[in-house]
Amino acid sequence: MIEILTSNSVGLCAIGAAVAVGICGLAAGICEGGIGKTVIDKGVMEKDFGKGLLMVTIGESVVVYGFTIAMIIVATYIVG
């Protein structure tokens, strides 16, 4: 199966897009795990919901960047 994917450019394009999204998703999960623990320990959600929501949103934006890179990889293959 790996030989089929790596033997042509479609497979390499798919692997590159998957790696971009996968690594960014893993990084965001680690980031949100730390943020969630801190938010719960400090009680930020009770006192100031906005700060906690902002911290989680910043951590989640990494996945959006990874998805954007994956779409650029796929679009580059389709167009060119």
C-alpha positions, -999 to +999 in steps of 0.1 A: +000+000+000+028+024+008+045+017-025+014+027-044+011+060-024+047+070-028+051+059-064+032+088-078+027+125-070-009+120-058+002+098-030+029+122-019+005+151-020-019+132+002+008+122+026+021+158+028-014+171+035-021+144+061+012+152+079+005+189+080-029+184+095-019+156+118+011+173+134-008+206+139-037+187+154-014+169+178+003+202+188-031+219+194-042+190+215-011+193+237-016+230+239-052+228+249-045+201+275-021+225+292-044+255+289-074+235+301-056+223+332-044+258+340-079+273+334-095+248+358-067+251+384-068+289+385-106+291+383-105+315+354-137+301+340-157+313+370-140+347+373-133+358+337-148+336+310-134+358+282-097+352+291-102+314+292-120+314+259-093+335+243-065+312+255-083+282+241-090+300+208-053+309+203-043+272+209-069+260+185-058+284+157-028+261+151-051+235+135-066+261+112-031+270+100-023+233+094-056+228+075-048+259+054-013+245+045-029+211+036-054+229+013-026+248-004-007+215-010-038+199-025-047+229-046-011+232-059-013+196-071-047+201-088-038+233-105-003+226-115 
